[in-house]
């Protein structure tokens, strides 16, 4: 889990990450998102919104950790959703998520 959070922090500092519902939605719609992660404790509406959006645009979607951990990893208070916009970072994060047996949706 710490490796994933560290990788997400690096991704944020390098400018290859969008966070927050609006920014993540825009990244997916503009086909900039390589991976979307939604917090497990996000609202059901948020989960449904990103499930439908990511299915439509064929972007990998994972439900993982909570809003506080996700926000802390990217230097914010709370974040319900983030989008990785770099393929290399996306591959690294997905590899770690798959190791932890986090299911892709």
N, CA, C and O atoms as a Tinker XYZ file with bonds, in Angstrom:
   420  protein
     1  N      0.828000   -1.192000    0.000000    73     2
     2  CA     0.000000    0.000000    0.000000    64     1     3
     3  C      0.873000    1.258000    0.000000    63     2     4     5
     4  O      0.575000    2.224000   -0.702000    81     3
     5  N      1.958000    1.241000    0.794000    73     3     6
     6  CA     2.837000    2.410000    0.845000    64     5     7
     7  C      3.504000    2.682000   -0.490000    63     6     8     9
     8  O      3.713000    3.841000   -0.848000    81     7
     9  N      3.843000    1.628000   -1.240000    73     7    10
    10  CA     4.457000    1.828000   -2.560000    64     9    11
    11  C      3.486000    2.526000   -3.503000    63    10    12    13
    12  O      3.880000    3.395000   -4.281000    81    11
    13  N      2.237000    2.147000   -3.431000    73    11    14
    14  CA     1.224000    2.758000   -4.300000    64    13    15
    15  C      1.072000    4.230000   -3.935000    63    14    16    17
    16  O      1.067000    5.096000   -4.811000    81    15
    17  N      0.948000    4.510000   -2.640000    73    15    18
    18  CA     0.797000    5.894000   -2.196000    64    17    19
    19  C      2.009000    6.728000   -2.573000    63    18    20    21
    20  O      1.861000    7.879000   -2.983000    81    19
    21  N      3.209000    6.165000   -2.442000    73    19    22
    22  CA     4.430000    6.883000   -2.822000    64    21    23
    23  C      4.462000    7.163000   -4.317000    63    22    24    25
    24  O      4.824000    8.259000   -4.744000    81    23
    25  N      4.082000    6.169000   -5.105000    73    23    26
    26  CA     4.062000    6.344000   -6.560000    64    25    27
    27  C      3.057000    7.418000   -6.957000    63    26    28    29
    28  O      3.324000    8.227000   -7.845000    81    27
    29  N      1.901000    7.424000   -6.296000    73    27    30
    30  CA     0.895000    8.452000   -6.590000    64    29    31
    31  C      1.407000    9.838000   -6.208000    63    30    32    33
    32  O      1.129000   10.814000   -6.904000    81    31
    33  N      2.149000    9.930000   -5.113000    73    31    34
    34  CA     2.744000   11.206000   -4.712000    64    33    35
    35  C      3.746000   11.706000   -5.739000    63    34    36    37
    36  O      3.753000   12.888000   -6.082000    81    35
    37  N      4.594000   10.807000   -6.230000    73    35    38
    38  CA     5.553000   11.172000   -7.286000    64    37    39
    39  C      4.821000   11.624000   -8.540000    63    38    40    41
    40  O      5.212000   12.592000   -9.192000    81    39
    41  N      3.778000   10.924000   -8.857000    73    39    42
    42  CA     2.973000   11.238000  -10.032000    64    41    43
    43  C      2.380000   12.643000   -9.912000    63    42    44    45
    44  O      2.372000   13.402000  -10.881000    81    43
    45  N      1.891000   12.983000   -8.733000    73    43    46
    46  CA     1.318000   14.310000   -8.497000    64    45    47
    47  C      2.384000   15.386000   -8.633000    63    46    48    49
    48  O      2.159000   16.415000   -9.270000    81    47
    49  N      3.545000   15.147000   -8.035000    73    47    50
    50  CA     4.620000   16.145000   -8.086000    64    49    51
    51  C      5.153000   16.352000   -9.498000    63    50    52    53
    52  O      5.640000   17.432000   -9.832000    81    51
    53  N      5.059000   15.319000  -10.318000    73    51    54
    54  CA     5.542000   15.454000  -11.696000    64    53    55
    55  C      4.475000   16.039000  -12.627000    63    54    56    57
    56  O      4.740000   16.266000  -13.807000    81    55
    57  N      3.283000   16.280000  -12.102000    73    55    58
    58  CA     2.225000   16.885000  -12.915000    64    57    59
    59  C      1.473000   15.899000  -13.784000    63    58    60    61
    60  O      0.842000   16.293000  -14.764000    81    59
    61  N      1.531000   14.616000  -13.437000    73    59    62
    62  CA     0.865000   13.589000  -14.234000    64    61    63
    63  C     -0.339000   12.985000  -13.524000    63    62    64    65
    64  O     -0.638000   11.803000  -13.694000    81    63
    65  N     -1.024000   13.795000  -12.733000    73    63    66
    66  CA    -2.164000   13.297000  -11.987000    64    65    67
    67  C     -3.222000   14.385000  -11.873000    63    66    68    69
    68  O     -2.903000   15.548000  -11.626000    81    67
    69  N     -4.463000   14.007000  -12.052000    73    67    70
    70  CA    -5.592000   14.914000  -11.836000    64    69    71
    71  C     -6.352000   14.405000  -10.622000    63    70    72    73
    72  O     -6.497000   13.197000  -10.441000    81    71
    73  N     -6.842000   15.326000   -9.785000    73    71    74
    74  CA    -7.594000   14.891000   -8.614000    64    73    75
    75  C     -8.856000   15.726000   -8.470000    63    74    76    77
    76  O     -8.900000   16.890000   -8.869000    81    75
    77  N     -9.873000   15.116000   -7.896000    73    75    78
    78  CA   -11.168000   15.761000   -7.751000    64    77    79
    79  C    -12.103000   15.331000   -8.865000    63    78    80    81
    80  O    -11.667000   15.040000   -9.979000    81    79
    81  N    -13.386000   15.295000   -8.558000    73    79    82
    82  CA   -14.377000   14.776000   -9.502000    64    81    83
    83  C    -14.347000   15.459000  -10.863000    63    82    84    85
    84  O    -14.310000   14.790000  -11.895000    81    83
    85  N    -14.362000   16.789000  -10.866000    73    83    86
    86  CA   -14.428000   17.508000  -12.141000    64    85    87
    87  C    -13.173000   17.280000  -12.976000    63    86    88    89
    88  O    -13.263000   16.976000  -14.165000    81    87
    89  N    -12.003000   17.428000  -12.355000    73    87    90
    90  CA   -10.735000   17.277000  -13.086000    64    89    91
    91  C    -10.567000   15.857000  -13.615000    63    90    92    93
    92  O    -10.082000   15.664000  -14.730000    81    91
    93  N    -10.961000   14.871000  -12.828000    73    91    94
    94  CA   -10.847000   13.474000  -13.265000    64    93    95
    95  C    -11.812000   13.198000  -14.407000    63    94    96    97
    96  O    -11.446000   12.541000  -15.382000    81    95
    97  N    -13.036000   13.691000  -14.298000    73    95    98
    98  CA   -14.017000   13.516000  -15.377000    64    97    99
    99  C    -13.512000   14.121000  -16.676000    63    98   100   101
   100  O    -13.636000   13.514000  -17.739000    81    99
   101  N    -12.941000   15.319000  -16.591000    73    99   102
   102  CA   -12.399000   15.982000  -17.779000    64   101   103
   103  C    -11.229000   15.198000  -18.370000    63   102   104   105
   104  O    -11.122000   15.073000  -19.590000    81   103
   105  N    -10.353000   14.671000  -17.516000    73   103   106
   106  CA    -9.216000   13.894000  -18.005000    64   105   107
   107  C     -9.690000   12.647000  -18.743000    63   106   108   109
   108  O     -9.111000   12.268000  -19.761000    81   107
   109  N    -10.733000   12.013000  -18.239000    73   107   110
   110  CA   -11.275000   10.821000  -18.905000    64   109   111
   111  C    -11.917000   11.211000  -20.235000    63   110   112   113
   112  O    -11.674000   10.568000  -21.256000    81   111
   113  N    -12.732000   12.259000  -20.221000    73   111   114
   114  CA   -13.425000   12.681000  -21.449000    64   113   115
   115  C    -12.455000   13.128000  -22.535000    63   114   116   117
   116  O    -12.693000   12.892000  -23.719000    81   115
   117  N    -11.369000   13.769000  -22.138000    73   115   118
   118  CA   -10.371000   14.240000  -23.111000    64   117   119
   119  C     -9.364000   13.152000  -23.475000    63   118   120   121
   120  O     -8.410000   13.394000  -24.214000    81   119
   121  N     -9.592000   11.952000  -22.945000    73   119   122
   122  CA    -8.749000   10.780000  -23.215000    64   121   123
   123  C     -7.308000   10.985000  -22.759000    63   122   124   125
   124  O     -6.374000   10.482000  -23.384000    81   123
   125  N     -7.134000   11.731000  -21.658000    73   123   126
   126  CA    -5.820000   11.916000  -21.057000    64   125   127
   127  C     -5.560000   10.918000  -19.937000    63   126   128   129
   128  O     -4.409000   10.666000  -19.584000    81   127
   129  N     -6.612000   10.357000  -19.383000    73   127   130
   130  CA    -6.487000    9.460000  -18.234000    64   129   131
   131  C     -6.072000    8.062000  -18.684000    63   130   132   133
   132  O     -6.652000    7.490000  -19.606000    81   131
   133  N     -5.052000    7.526000  -18.011000    73   131   134
   134  CA    -4.597000    6.153000  -18.272000    64   133   135
   135  C     -5.115000    5.208000  -17.200000    63   134   136   137
   136  O     -5.156000    3.993000  -17.399000    81   135
   137  N     -5.511000    5.769000  -16.063000    73   135   138
   138  CA    -5.972000    4.979000  -14.923000    64   137   139
   139  C     -6.782000    5.886000  -14.009000    63   138   140   141
   140  O     -6.403000    7.035000  -13.781000    81   139
   141  N     -7.888000    5.381000  -13.486000    73   139   142
   142  CA    -8.695000    6.125000  -12.523000    64   141   143
   143  C     -8.799000    5.293000  -11.252000    63   142   144   145
   144  O     -9.048000    4.088000  -11.299000    81   143
   145  N     -8.604000    5.954000  -10.116000    73   143   146
   146  CA    -8.782000    5.312000   -8.816000    64   145   147
   147  C     -9.831000    6.104000   -8.052000    63   146   148   149
   148  O     -9.736000    7.325000   -7.925000    81   147
   149  N    -10.841000    5.389000   -7.542000    73   147   150
   150  CA   -11.905000    5.992000   -6.753000    64   149   151
   151  C    -11.826000    5.403000   -5.353000    63   150   152   153
   152  O    -11.649000    4.195000   -5.195000    81   151
   153  N    -11.957000    6.243000   -4.345000    73   151   154
   154  CA   -11.892000    5.791000   -2.956000    64   153   155
   155  C    -13.053000    4.851000   -2.646000    63   154   156   157
   156  O    -14.164000    5.019000   -3.148000    81   155
   157  N    -12.767000    3.855000   -1.802000    73   155   158
   158  CA   -13.790000    2.877000   -1.425000    64   157   159
   159  C    -14.936000    3.533000   -0.659000    63   158   160   161
   160  O    -16.074000    3.069000   -0.735000    81   159
   161  N    -14.646000    4.609000    0.078000    73   159   162
   162  CA   -15.690000    5.256000    0.870000    64   161   163
   163  C    -16.325000    6.450000    0.142000    63   162   164   165
   164  O    -16.983000    7.284000    0.765000    81   163
   165  N    -16.126000    6.524000   -1.166000    73   163   166
   166  CA   -16.797000    7.563000   -1.961000    64   165   167
   167  C    -18.291000    7.236000   -2.023000    63   166   168   169
   168  O    -18.693000    6.097000   -1.785000    81   167
   169  N    -19.092000    8.223000   -2.336000    73   167   170
   170  CA   -20.540000    8.001000   -2.401000    64   169   171
   171  C    -20.881000    7.041000   -3.544000    63   170   172   173
   172  O    -20.119000    6.884000   -4.498000    81   171
   173  N    -22.027000    6.415000   -3.418000    73   171   174
   174  CA   -22.471000    5.480000   -4.452000    64   173   175
   175  C    -22.664000    6.203000   -5.792000    63   174   176   177
   176  O    -22.407000    5.626000   -6.848000    81   175
   177  N    -23.116000    7.460000   -5.751000    73   175   178
   178  CA   -23.276000    8.232000   -6.986000    64   177   179
   179  C    -21.938000    8.452000   -7.676000    63   178   180   181
   180  O    -21.839000    8.346000   -8.898000    81   179
   181  N    -20.910000    8.758000   -6.892000    73   179   182
   182  CA   -19.567000    8.965000   -7.451000    64   181   183
   183  C    -19.045000    7.674000   -8.062000    63   182   184   185
   184  O    -18.500000    7.683000   -9.165000    81   183
   185  N    -19.207000    6.571000   -7.353000    73   183   186
   186  CA   -18.748000    5.275000   -7.865000    64   185   187
   187  C    -19.454000    4.926000   -9.176000    63   186   188   189
   188  O    -18.822000    4.489000  -10.138000    81   187
   189  N    -20.777000    5.127000   -9.196000    73   187   190
   190  CA   -21.546000    4.815000  -10.401000    64   189   191
   191  C    -21.129000    5.717000  -11.560000    63   190   192   193
   192  O    -20.975000    5.256000  -12.691000    81   191
   193  N    -20.947000    7.009000  -11.269000    73   191   194
   194  CA   -20.539000    7.972000  -12.293000    64   193   195
   195  C    -19.232000    7.541000  -12.963000    63   194   196   197
   196  O    -19.137000    7.516000  -14.190000    81   195
   197  N    -18.231000    7.204000  -12.155000    73   195   198
   198  CA   -16.933000    6.830000  -12.725000    64   197   199
   199  C    -16.951000    5.441000  -13.345000    63   198   200   201
   200  O    -16.225000    5.182000  -14.305000    81   199
   201  N    -17.772000    4.547000  -12.809000    73   199   202
   202  CA   -17.896000    3.221000  -13.426000    64   201   203
   203  C    -18.444000    3.366000  -14.849000    63   202   204   205
   204  O    -17.925000    2.756000  -15.784000    81   203
   205  N    -19.485000    4.171000  -15.004000    73   203   206
   206  CA   -20.078000    4.382000  -16.332000    64   205   207
   207  C    -19.132000    5.136000  -17.257000    63   206   208   209
   208  O    -18.976000    4.768000  -18.422000    81   207
   209  N    -18.502000    6.187000  -16.746000    73   207   210
   210  CA   -17.594000    7.006000  -17.548000    64   209   211
   211  C    -16.391000    6.190000  -18.017000    63   210   212   213
   212  O    -16.018000    6.248000  -19.189000    81   211
   213  N    -15.787000    5.435000  -17.109000    73   211   214
   214  CA   -14.604000    4.647000  -17.465000    64   213   215
   215  C    -14.949000    3.488000  -18.395000    63   214   216   217
   216  O    -14.156000    3.134000  -19.267000    81   215
   217  N    -16.123000    2.899000  -18.214000    73   215   218
   218  CA   -16.553000    1.849000  -19.145000    64   217   219
   219  C    -16.731000    2.424000  -20.545000    63   218   220   221
   220  O    -16.320000    1.808000  -21.529000    81   219
   221  N    -17.337000    3.593000  -20.636000    73   219   222
   222  CA   -17.594000    4.211000  -21.929000    64   221   223
   223  C    -16.298000    4.573000  -22.650000    63   222   224   225
   224  O    -16.169000    4.339000  -23.852000    81   223
   225  N    -15.339000    5.145000  -21.920000    73   223   226
   226  CA   -14.082000    5.580000  -22.527000    64   225   227
   227  C    -12.973000    4.527000  -22.428000    63   226   228   229
   228  O    -11.837000    4.779000  -22.830000    81   227
   229  N    -13.302000    3.366000  -21.899000    73   227   230
   230  CA   -12.379000    2.232000  -21.780000    64   229   231
   231  C    -11.097000    2.600000  -21.030000    63   230   232   233
   232  O     -9.985000    2.362000  -21.501000    81   231
   233  N    -11.290000    3.186000  -19.850000    73   231   234
   234  CA   -10.182000    3.547000  -18.963000    64   233   235
   235  C    -10.222000    2.593000  -17.767000    63   234   236   237
   236  O    -11.285000    2.402000  -17.175000    81   235
   237  N     -9.084000    1.988000  -17.400000    73   235   238
   238  CA    -9.074000    1.100000  -16.233000    64   237   239
   239  C     -9.498000    1.849000  -14.968000    63   238   240   241
   240  O     -9.057000    2.972000  -14.723000    81   239
   241  N    -10.355000    1.218000  -14.173000    73   239   242
   242  CA   -10.896000    1.825000  -12.959000    64   241   243
   243  C    -10.672000    0.885000  -11.792000    63   242   244   245
   244  O    -10.957000   -0.309000  -11.884000    81   243
   245  N    -10.161000    1.423000  -10.691000    73   243   246
   246  CA    -9.965000    0.659000   -9.465000    64   245   247
   247  C    -10.644000    1.388000   -8.320000    63   246   248   249
   248  O    -10.634000    2.618000   -8.257000    81   247
   249  N    -11.237000    0.611000   -7.410000    73   247   250
   250  CA   -11.752000    1.148000   -6.153000    64   249   251
   251  C    -10.752000    0.726000   -5.085000    63   250   252   253
   252  O    -10.522000   -0.465000   -4.874000    81   251
   253  N    -10.147000    1.729000   -4.398000    73   251   254
   254  CA    -9.052000    1.422000   -3.485000    64   253   255
   255  C     -8.936000    2.450000   -2.382000    63   254   256   257
   256  O     -9.209000    3.627000   -2.617000    81   255
   257  N     -8.553000    2.058000   -1.221000    73   255   258
   258  CA    -8.323000    2.831000    0.004000    64   257   259
   259  C     -9.473000    3.796000    0.331000    63   258   260   261
   260  O    -10.563000    3.668000   -0.227000    81   259
   261  N     -9.239000    4.742000    1.215000    73   259   262
   262  CA   -10.293000    5.694000    1.556000    64   261   263
   263  C     -9.912000    7.105000    1.105000    63   262   264   265
   264  O     -8.791000    7.350000    0.660000    81   263
   265  N    -10.857000    8.012000    1.227000    73   263   266
   266  CA   -10.659000    9.380000    0.727000    64   265   267
   267  C     -9.503000   10.087000    1.419000    63   266   268   269
   268  O     -8.767000   10.844000    0.786000    81   267
   269  N     -9.339000    9.842000    2.718000    73   267   270
   270  CA    -8.269000   10.497000    3.461000    64   269   271
   271  C     -6.896000   10.025000    2.982000    63   270   272   273
   272  O     -6.004000   10.846000    2.770000    81   271
   273  N     -6.716000    8.716000    2.810000    73   271   274
   274  CA    -5.436000    8.180000    2.342000    64   273   275
   275  C     -5.133000    8.645000    0.919000    63   274   276   277
   276  O     -3.999000    9.001000    0.600000    81   275
   277  N     -6.142000    8.637000    0.086000    73   275   278
   278  CA    -5.964000    9.057000   -1.300000    64   277   279
   279  C     -5.564000   10.531000   -1.362000    63   278   280   281
   280  O     -4.664000   10.902000   -2.115000    81   279
   281  N     -6.225000   11.357000   -0.580000    73   279   282
   282  CA    -5.891000   12.778000   -0.531000    64   281   283
   283  C     -4.506000   13.027000    0.034000    63   282   284   285
   284  O     -3.757000   13.853000   -0.488000    81   283
   285  N     -4.163000   12.315000    1.100000    73   283   286
   286  CA    -2.849000   12.478000    1.728000    64   285   287
   287  C     -1.729000   12.106000    0.755000    63   286   288   289
   288  O     -0.684000   12.757000    0.739000    81   287
   289  N     -1.937000   11.077000   -0.045000    73   287   290
   290  CA    -0.922000   10.634000   -1.005000    64   289   291
   291  C     -0.609000   11.709000   -2.038000    63   290   292   293
   292  O      0.524000   11.804000   -2.510000    81   291
   293  N     -1.601000   12.515000   -2.391000    73   291   294
   294  CA    -1.396000   13.535000   -3.418000    64   293   295
   295  C     -1.276000   14.943000   -2.823000    63   294   296   297
   296  O     -1.325000   15.935000   -3.551000    81   295
   297  N     -1.119000   15.023000   -1.497000    73   295   298
   298  CA    -0.884000   16.309000   -0.856000    64   297   299
   299  C     -2.121000   17.168000   -0.683000    63   298   300   301
   300  O     -2.013000   18.392000   -0.609000    81   299
   301  N     -3.284000   16.560000   -0.617000    73   299   302
   302  CA    -4.542000   17.289000   -0.428000    64   301   303
   303  C     -5.221000   16.756000    0.827000    63   302   304   305
   304  O     -4.734000   15.805000    1.439000    81   303
   305  N     -6.343000   17.362000    1.217000    73   303   306
   306  CA    -7.064000   16.879000    2.397000    64   305   307
   307  C     -7.771000   15.563000    2.111000    63   306   308   309
   308  O     -7.363000   14.512000    2.604000    81   307
   309  N     -8.818000   15.621000    1.323000    73   307   310
   310  CA    -9.584000   14.437000    0.967000    64   309   311
   311  C     -9.769000   14.415000   -0.539000    63   310   312   313
   312  O    -10.008000   15.457000   -1.149000    81   311
   313  N     -9.663000   13.257000   -1.136000    73   311   314
   314  CA    -9.923000   13.098000   -2.563000    64   313   315
   315  C    -10.682000   11.803000   -2.775000    63   314   316   317
   316  O    -10.250000   10.738000   -2.333000    81   315
   317  N    -11.819000   11.900000   -3.453000    73   315   318
   318  CA   -12.619000   10.713000   -3.742000    64   317   319
   319  C    -12.168000   10.052000   -5.032000    63   318   320   321
   320  O    -12.406000    8.862000   -5.239000    81   319
   321  N    -11.512000   10.822000   -5.908000    73   319   322
   322  CA   -11.094000   10.243000   -7.192000    64   321   323
   323  C     -9.812000   10.916000   -7.685000    63   322   324   325
   324  O     -9.572000   12.104000   -7.466000    81   323
   325  N     -8.999000   10.094000   -8.362000    73   323   326
   326  CA    -7.789000   10.615000   -9.009000    64   325   327
   327  C     -7.629000    9.917000  -10.356000    63   326   328   329
   328  O     -8.093000    8.793000  -10.550000    81   327
   329  N     -6.966000   10.602000  -11.276000    73   327   330
   330  CA    -6.674000   10.025000  -12.587000    64   329   331
   331  C     -5.186000   10.178000  -12.857000    63   330   332   333
   332  O     -4.633000   11.271000  -12.739000    81   331
   333  N     -4.543000    9.081000  -13.216000    73   331   334
   334  CA    -3.139000    9.102000  -13.607000    64   333   335
   335  C     -3.104000    9.350000  -15.110000    63   334   336   337
   336  O     -3.755000    8.639000  -15.876000    81   335
   337  N     -2.340000   10.366000  -15.532000    73   335   338
   338  CA    -2.336000   10.761000  -16.941000    64   337   339
   339  C     -1.058000   10.374000  -17.672000    63   338   340   341
   340  O     -0.857000   10.785000  -18.815000    81   339
   341  N     -0.202000    9.602000  -17.045000    73   339   342
   342  CA     1.037000    9.141000  -17.666000    64   341   343
   343  C      1.023000    7.620000  -17.722000    63   342   344   345
   344  O      0.740000    6.964000  -16.720000    81   343
   345  N      1.327000    7.055000  -18.886000    73   343   346
   346  CA     1.249000    5.608000  -19.071000    64   345   347
   347  C      2.255000    4.863000  -18.194000    63   346   348   349
   348  O      1.928000    3.803000  -17.660000    81   347
   349  N      3.457000    5.385000  -18.034000    73   347   350
   350  CA     4.471000    4.735000  -17.206000    64   349   351
   351  C      4.053000    4.651000  -15.749000    63   350   352   353
   352  O      4.153000    3.592000  -15.129000    81   351
   353  N      3.582000    5.771000  -15.200000    73   351   354
   354  CA     3.086000    5.767000  -13.827000    64   353   355
   355  C      1.868000    4.856000  -13.699000    63   354   356   357
   356  O      1.724000    4.133000  -12.714000    81   355
   357  N      1.008000    4.897000  -14.689000    73   355   358
   358  CA    -0.186000    4.054000  -14.677000    64   357   359
   359  C      0.188000    2.579000  -14.594000    63   358   360   361
   360  O     -0.392000    1.830000  -13.808000    81   359
   361  N      1.157000    2.164000  -15.404000    73   359   362
   362  CA     1.597000    0.769000  -15.388000    64   361   363
   363  C      2.170000    0.388000  -14.027000    63   362   364   365
   364  O      1.896000   -0.699000  -13.518000    81   363
   365  N      2.967000    1.282000  -13.435000    73   363   366
   366  CA     3.572000    1.008000  -12.127000    64   365   367
   367  C      2.505000    0.868000  -11.043000    63   366   368   369
   368  O      2.574000   -0.040000  -10.215000    81   367
   369  N      1.532000    1.754000  -11.047000    73   367   370
   370  CA     0.468000    1.705000  -10.040000    64   369   371
   371  C     -0.397000    0.467000  -10.234000    63   370   372   373
   372  O     -0.741000   -0.208000   -9.263000    81   371
   373  N     -0.751000    0.163000  -11.474000    73   371   374
   374  CA    -1.582000   -1.018000  -11.743000    64   373   375
   375  C     -0.878000   -2.300000  -11.318000    63   374   376   377
   376  O     -1.506000   -3.222000  -10.798000    81   375
   377  N      0.418000   -2.350000  -11.543000    73   375   378
   378  CA     1.195000   -3.530000  -11.148000    64   377   379
   379  C      1.114000   -3.733000   -9.635000    63   378   380   381
   380  O      0.920000   -4.853000   -9.165000    81   379
   381  N      1.263000   -2.646000   -8.877000    73   379   382
   382  CA     1.171000   -2.729000   -7.420000    64   381   383
   383  C     -0.244000   -3.064000   -6.953000    63   382   384   385
   384  O     -0.430000   -3.854000   -6.027000    81   383
   385  N     -1.238000   -2.458000   -7.598000    73   383   386
   386  CA    -2.626000   -2.753000   -7.228000    64   385   387
   387  C     -2.948000   -4.225000   -7.485000    63   386   388   389
   388  O     -3.635000   -4.863000   -6.686000    81   387
   389  N     -2.457000   -4.754000   -8.587000    73   387   390
   390  CA    -2.697000   -6.160000   -8.908000    64   389   391
   391  C     -1.990000   -7.083000   -7.913000    63   390   392   393
   392  O     -2.505000   -8.152000   -7.585000    81   391
   393  N     -0.804000   -6.669000   -7.429000    73   391   394
   394  CA    -0.090000   -7.446000   -6.415000    64   393   395
   395  C     -0.883000   -7.539000   -5.122000    63   394   396   397
   396  O     -0.881000   -8.571000   -4.451000    81   395
   397  N     -1.558000   -6.452000   -4.782000    73   395   398
   398  CA    -2.351000   -6.420000   -3.559000    64   397   399
   399  C     -3.725000   -7.044000   -3.744000    63   398   400   401
   400  O     -4.556000   -6.993000   -2.837000    81   399
   401  N     -3.970000   -7.622000   -4.886000    73   399   402
   402  CA    -5.239000   -8.289000   -5.201000    64   401   403
   403  C     -6.417000   -7.324000   -5.217000    63   402   404   405
   404  O     -7.543000   -7.706000   -4.899000    81   403
   405  N     -6.161000   -6.088000   -5.584000    73   403   406
   406  CA    -7.246000   -5.120000   -5.739000    64   405   407
   407  C     -7.881000   -5.394000   -7.080000    63   406   408   409
   408  O     -7.196000   -5.467000   -8.101000    81   407
   409  N     -9.185000   -5.544000   -7.077000    73   407   410
   410  CA    -9.862000   -5.904000   -8.317000    64   409   411
   411  C    -10.151000   -4.686000   -9.173000    63   410   412   413
   412  O    -10.606000   -3.648000   -8.693000    81   411
   413  N     -9.875000   -4.848000  -10.442000    73   411   414
   414  CA   -10.218000   -3.817000  -11.422000    64   413   415
   415  C    -11.699000   -3.943000  -11.705000    63   414   416   417
   416  O    -12.254000   -5.042000  -11.721000    81   415
   417  N    -12.325000   -2.816000  -11.924000    73   415   418
   418  CA   -13.758000   -2.836000  -12.209000    64   417   419
   419  C    -13.989000   -2.626000  -13.678000    63   418   420
   420  O    -15.135000   -2.609000  -14.127000    81   419
